[in-house]
Amino acid sequence: MFKLYDYQEKIVSDVFNKFKEGKRAILVQSPAGSGKSIIMAELARRMTAQNRNVLFIVHRQEIVEQIQDEFSQQEVNMDHCICTTVVKAKNRLLDSDNTWKPDLILTDETHHSRAKTYQKIYYYFPYALRVGFTATPWRLSGKGFEDIYEDLIIGPSVSWLIRNKHLAPFKYYSERLIDTDDLSKASTGDYTTKSITQEVNRHQILGDVVESYKKFANGEQTILYAHDVDYSQKVVKRFQDNGINAEHCDSTTPAKERDRIMNDFREGKIKILSNVDLISEGFDVPDCSCVILLRPTASLVIDVQQSMRCMRYKPKKVAKIIDLVGNYKLFGLPDTPRKWSLKDRPKPKGGGMIPSPYKECQYCQAVIGKRCVICPECGERVFDIEEVDKKMEALGEFFFITNYSEIKVK
């Protein structure tokens, strides 16, 4: 049985205190990698120890299997606990012949809980206490969670977890290989696969992806996020052609083959593990020290899950995040402070984007604070290219510089 850290114990205590106050539906926000499954297991253990029923629901079967193992290890009485996908729960528990009723419903990745499948379960068991967990209580639509949860418990910040050695510190690099400004968006609000494919094919960036890996993380265990299966396989082949062991994996990969790939990655036989929408939410994969972001997204949920996958703590480890699509311009860095709320998210004034507080060092490509004069990574004096552009315009149409990297600021 794993002993909870103090911050995890506090979240558990806060949940039960909210119940004592009369609150019946609580959303817990806690960062990726903070051990949410252990917190859920402790809640389930305390409830089942009193012979009270617990229902754990999530949207993917792979996560169910992992949670069942963790719950058993944490001494949850599984005779009083059902772990299942939300679809199976709806089909099984909402049957008129079912007499089993949960006293507590635990929802993992609860940013999905606006979906009708979740709502039907909550409606069918109105007297059950509910606790939902997510690193990002955020929806592309901007819709909040006030109609689903009564109160919000905010866990420790990413920066606190790094300082206290619960997450690894990181370095963030950016070499923007494609332009996301012209990408089309689907009805979901995220970029369409078709428009991303057209953009990556137009720029022919496969070789640049390999070179970026060699420059920033050569030889390190790396998870790469691609936007579709075909492109992921092309990236893998380009790595292999350069003598770097790489494999592709997605949700259609047979379980036996997937287990082999994960085991080979764990043992270091594979350096690059490229995937599409698999190694994100809650999926248990071997540790890595680097991620490559090759999938542009308008979703904070996806960005946080993917960029922080390499930040599992190990002594002396420094994670590396290689952003090749400029996601940081939308969402900042993993430790960017955020104001979480159950309320609907207001749109930026004027409908425009909020200016990013970060910039890229033109010498080492590290992403640093916009106000930095000296790059903390390479020590060079840096300037903001956007500001230089404005100054060039002010000097007149006949004065121009084409290679910013040659400018030295004294």
C-alpha positions in Angstrom: 0.0 0.0 0.0 1.4 3.4 -1.0 1.5 6.1 1.6 0.0 9.3 0.4 2.0 12.5 0.3 0.8 15.4 2.6 -0.7 17.3 -0.3 -2.7 14.2 -1.4 -3.9 13.6 2.2 -5.0 17.3 2.2 -7.1 16.8 -0.9 -8.8 13.7 0.6 -9.5 15.6 3.8 -10.9 18.6 1.9 -13.2 16.3 0.0 -14.7 14.7 3.1 -14.9 18.2 4.8 -17.0 19.4 1.8 -19.3 16.4 2.2 -19.7 17.3 5.9 -20.6 20.9 4.8 -23.5 19.4 2.8 -21.8 19.6 -0.6 -22.6 16.5 -2.7 -20.7 17.0 -5.9 -17.0 18.1 -5.8 -14.5 18.7 -8.7 -10.9 18.3 -7.8 -8.3 20.0 -10.0 -4.8 18.6 -9.6 -1.9 18.7 -12.1 -0.9 15.9 -14.4 1.6 13.7 -12.6 0.3 14.6 -9.1 -1.0 11.2 -8.3 -4.7 11.6 -8.8 -5.3 7.8 -9.0 -3.8 7.4 -5.5 -6.1 10.1 -4.2 -9.1 8.4 -5.8 -8.0 5.0 -4.4 -7.9 6.5 -0.9 -11.4 7.9 -1.3 -12.6 4.5 -2.5 -10.8 2.7 0.3 -12.3 4.8 3.0 -15.8 4.4 1.6 -15.6 0.6 0.9 -14.1 0.0 4.4 -17.6 1.1 5.6 -19.2 -1.3 3.2 -20.4 1.6 1.0 -20.5 1.2 -2.8 -18.1 3.1 -5.1 -18.5 3.5 -8.8 -15.4 4.6 -10.8 -16.0 5.7 -14.3 -13.7 6.9 -17.1 -13.9 7.1 -20.9 -11.3 4.5 -21.9 -11.0 0.8 -21.1 -7.2 0.9 -20.8 -7.5 3.3 -17.9 -10.0 1.0 -16.2 -7.5 -1.9 -16.1 -4.8 0.3 -14.6 -7.2 1.8 -11.9 -8.4 -1.7 -10.9 -4.8 -2.7 -10.2 -4.0 0.5 -8.3 -7.3 0.2 -6.2 -6.4 -3.4 -5.3 -2.9 -2.3 -4.3 -4.4 0.4 -2.1 -6.6 -2.1 -0.3 -9.9 -1.0 -1.8 -12.6 -3.6 -1.0 -13.4 -4.5 -4.6 -16.5 -6.3 -3.5 -18.0 -2.9 -3.0 -16.3 -1.2 -6.0 -17.1 -1.2 -9.7 -14.5 0.3 -12.2 -15.8 0.6 -15.7 -16.0 2.8 -18.7 -18.8 5.4 -18.8 -20.5 3.6 -21.8 -20.5 0.2 -20.0 -21.7 1.8 -16.8 -24.7 3.4 -18.6 -25.6 0.1 -20.3 -25.1 -2.1 -17.2 -26.2 0.0 -14.2 -29.1 1.8 -15.8 -30.8 -1.5 -16.6 -34.2 -1.8 -14.8 -33.1 -5.1 -13.2 -30.0 -3.6 -11.6 -30.3 -3.3 -7.8 -26.7 -2.2 -7.1 -26.5 1.5 -6.2 -23.3 3.6 -5.7 -22.9 5.7 -2.6 -19.9 7.5 -4.3 -19.3 8.1 -8.0 -15.6 8.9 -8.9 -15.1 10.3 -12.3 -11.6 10.4 -13.8 -10.8 13.0 -16.5 -14.0 14.8 -15.6 -13.5 17.5 -18.2 -15.5 15.0 -20.3 -18.4 14.9 -17.9 -20.5 17.3 -19.9 -21.2 14.4 -22.3 -24.7 13.0 -22.2 -23.4 9.5 -21.2 -22.0 10.9 -17.9 -25.1 13.1 -17.3 -27.4 10.1 -17.6 -25.5 8.2 -14.9 -25.4 11.2 -12.6 -29.2 11.7 -13.1 -30.0 8.0 -12.5 -28.2 8.0 -9.2 -29.2 11.4 -7.7 -28.4 10.4 -4.1 -24.8 9.3 -4.7 -22.0 11.6 -3.7 -19.8 12.6 -6.6 -16.1 13.6 -7.0 -14.6 14.3 -10.4 -10.9 14.7 -11.1 -9.0 16.5 -13.8 -5.8 18.5 -14.3 -7.7 20.9 -16.6 -11.3 21.9 -15.8 -11.5 23.5 -19.2 -13.6 23.0 -22.4 -13.0 24.2 -25.9 -16.5 25.5 -25.9 -15.8 27.7 -22.9 -18.7 26.1 -21.0 -18.0 25.6 -17.3 -19.0 23.0 -14.8 -21.3 24.9 -12.3 -24.3 22.8 -13.3 -22.4 19.5 -12.6 -20.3 20.3 -9.5 -21.1 22.4 -6.5 -17.6 23.2 -5.4 -14.0 23.2 -6.6 -10.9 22.0 -4.7 -7.7 23.2 -6.3 -4.6 21.1 -5.7 -0.9 22.1 -5.7 0.5 24.1 -8.6 2.9 22.6 -11.1 5.6 25.0 -9.8 5.1 23.8 -6.2 5.3 20.2 -7.3 8.6 20.9 -9.1 10.1 22.8 -6.2 9.1 20.0 -3.8 10.4 17.2 -6.1 7.1 15.7 -7.0 7.6 16.6 -10.7 10.8 17.0 -12.7 12.0 20.4 -13.7 11.9 21.0 -17.5 13.4 22.9 -20.4 11.1 24.0 -23.2 12.4 24.5 -26.8 10.5 25.7 -29.8 11.3 25.4 -33.5 8.0 26.3 -35.2 8.0 24.1 -38.4 4.4 24.9 -39.5 2.1 27.9 -39.5 -1.1 27.2 -37.5 -2.7 30.5 -38.5 -4.3 29.0 -41.6 -5.5 25.7 -40.0 -9.2 25.0 -40.2 -11.2 24.1 -37.1 -13.8 21.4 -36.7 -17.1 21.7 -34.9 -15.3 20.6 -31.7 -13.2 23.8 -31.8 -9.9 22.0 -32.4 -7.9 21.9 -35.7 -9.0 19.5 -38.4 -6.8 16.5 -39.3 -7.1 17.4 -43.0 -5.8 20.9 -42.6 -2.9 19.8 -40.4 -2.0 17.2 -43.0 -2.0 19.8 -45.7 0.2 22.1 -43.7 2.8 19.5 -42.7 2.9 18.2 -46.3 3.3 21.7 -47.7 6.4 22.4 -45.5 8.0 18.9 -45.8 9.2 18.9 -42.2 10.1 15.2 -41.6 13.8 15.8 -41.8 13.5 18.9 -39.5 11.8 16.7 -36.8 14.7 14.3 -36.7 17.2 17.2 -36.6 15.4 18.9 -33.8 15.6 15.7 -31.8 19.3 15.3 -32.4 19.9 19.0 -31.4 17.9 19.0 -28.2 17.6 15.5 -26.9 19.8 13.1 -28.9 19.7 9.6 -27.4 16.9 10.3 -24.9 13.7 8.3 -24.4 11.1 10.4 -26.2 7.4 10.2 -26.8 6.2 12.0 -30.0 2.7 13.2 -30.6 1.5 13.2 -34.2 -1.9 14.3 -35.5 -2.7 11.1 -37.5 -1.6 7.5 -38.0 -0.2 8.0 -41.5 2.0 10.9 -40.5 3.1 9.2 -37.3 4.3 6.2 -39.4 6.1 8.5 -41.8 7.9 10.2 -38.9 8.9 6.8 -37.5 10.3 5.7 -40.8 12.4 8.9 -41.1 13.9 8.3 -37.6 14.6 4.7 -38.6 16.3 5.8 -41.8 18.6 7.9 -39.6 19.6 5.0 -37.5 17.3 5.8 -34.5 15.1 3.1 -33.2 11.5 4.2 -33.4 8.0 2.6 -33.2 4.4 3.8 -33.9 1.5 3.0 -31.6 -2.2 4.0 -31.6 -5.5 2.8 -30.3 -5.9 0.2 -33.1 -2.6 -1.4 -32.3 -3.3 -5.0 -31.0 -2.9 -5.3 -27.2 -0.1 -7.9 -27.5 1.9 -5.7 -30.0 1.3 -2.6 -27.9 2.6 -4.4 -24.8 5.7 -5.4 -26.7 6.3 -1.9 -27.9 5.9 -0.5 -24.4 8.2 -3.1 -22.9 10.9 -2.3 -25.5 10.5 1.4 -24.8 10.9 0.7 -21.1 14.1 -1.3 -21.7 15.5 1.4 -23.9 15.4 -0.6 -27.1 13.2 2.0 -28.6 14.2 5.7 -28.4 11.2 7.3 -30.1 7.6 6.2 -29.3 5.3 8.0 -31.8 1.6 7.9 -31.1 -1.8 9.3 -32.0 -4.2 10.2 -29.2 -3.1 7.2 -27.1 -0.5 8.3 -24.7 -2.4 11.2 -23.2 -5.2 10.9 -20.7 -4.2 8.6 -17.8 -2.6 6.0 -20.1 0.3 4.3 -18.2 3.5 4.3 -20.3 7.1 3.9 -19.3 9.0 6.9 -18.1 10.6 9.2 -20.7 12.7 12.3 -20.5 11.5 14.1 -23.6 8.3 14.8 -25.6 8.1 16.1 -29.1 4.9 18.1 -29.8 4.1 17.6 -33.5 0.3 17.9 -33.2 -1.0 21.5 -33.1 -4.0 21.8 -30.9 -6.4 24.5 -29.7 -7.2 22.4 -26.6 -5.5 23.3 -23.3 -6.5 19.8 -22.1 -4.5 18.1 -24.8 -1.6 20.4 -24.6 -1.1 19.9 -20.8 -1.5 16.2 -21.0 1.0 15.8 -23.8 3.6 18.4 -22.8 3.8 17.1 -19.2 4.1 13.4 -20.0 7.9 13.6 -19.6 7.8 15.3 -16.2 7.5 12.2 -13.9 10.0 12.9 -11.1 13.4 11.2 -10.9 16.4 12.5 -9.0 18.6 14.8 -11.3 16.2 14.4 -14.2 15.5 17.5 -16.3 12.6 16.9 -18.8 12.8 18.3 -22.3 9.7 19.5 -24.2 10.3 20.1 -28.0 7.4 22.1 -29.4 7.5 22.1 -33.2 4.1 23.6 -33.7 4.0 26.6 -31.4 1.5 25.3 -28.9 3.1 27.4 -26.2 2.0 30.6 -27.9 -1.6 29.6 -27.0 -1.2 28.0 -23.6 2.2 28.9 -22.1 4.4 26.4 -20.3 3.5 23.6 -17.9 4.2 25.8 -14.9 2.3 28.8 -16.2 -0.1 30.0 -13.4 -3.7 29.4 -14.2 -7.0 30.5 -12.6 -9.3 27.5 -12.5 -13.0 28.0 -12.0 -16.3 26.1 -12.4 -17.8 29.1 -14.2 -18.0 29.6 -18.0 -14.8 30.9 -19.5 -15.2 34.4 -20.9 -13.9 35.1 -24.4 -10.9 37.4 -24.8 -12.0 41.0 -25.3 -12.4 41.9 -28.9 -12.4 38.2 -29.8 -8.6 38.1 -30.2 -5.9 36.0 -28.7 -4.3 36.9 -25.4 -0.6 37.9 -26.1 1.8 35.2 -25.1 4.1 36.2 -22.1 6.9 34.1 -23.7 9.3 34.3 -26.6 11.9 32.1 -28.2 15.7 32.8 -27.7 17.0 33.3 -31.3 20.3 31.6 -30.3 19.3 28.4 -28.5 15.5 28.2 -29.2 14.6 28.0 -25.5 11.2 29.4 -24.7 11.7 32.1 -22.0 9.8 35.0 -20.4 9.0 37.8 -22.8 10.8 40.3 -20.5 14.1 38.3 -20.3 17.1 40.3 -21.6 19.6 37.5 -20.9 18.6 34.0 -21.9 18.8 31.8 -18.8 19.6 28.8 -21.0 22.5 30.0 -23.1 23.4 33.3 -21.5 23.1 35.4 -24.7 21.4 38.8 -24.8 18.1 38.4 -26.5 15.5 40.6 -28.1 11.9 40.3 -29.1 11.7 39.7 -32.9 8.3 41.3 -33.0 9.7 44.5 -31.5 12.6 44.5 -34.0 10.0 44.2 -36.8 8.2 47.3 -35.5 11.5 49.2 -35.3 12.4 48.2 -38.9 9.1 49.5 -40.1 9.7 52.8 -38.4 13.1 53.2 -40.0 11.6 53.1 -43.5 11.0 50.7 -46.4 14.6 50.6 -47.7 16.1 49.4 -44.4 15.7 45.7 -43.7 17.5 42.7 -42.1 16.8 39.2 -43.2 18.8 37.1 -40.7 17.8 38.0 -37.2 20.3 35.5 -35.7 23.2 37.8 -36.9 22.0 40.7 -34.8 24.1 41.2 -31.6 22.5 43.4 -28.9 25.1 45.3 -26.9 
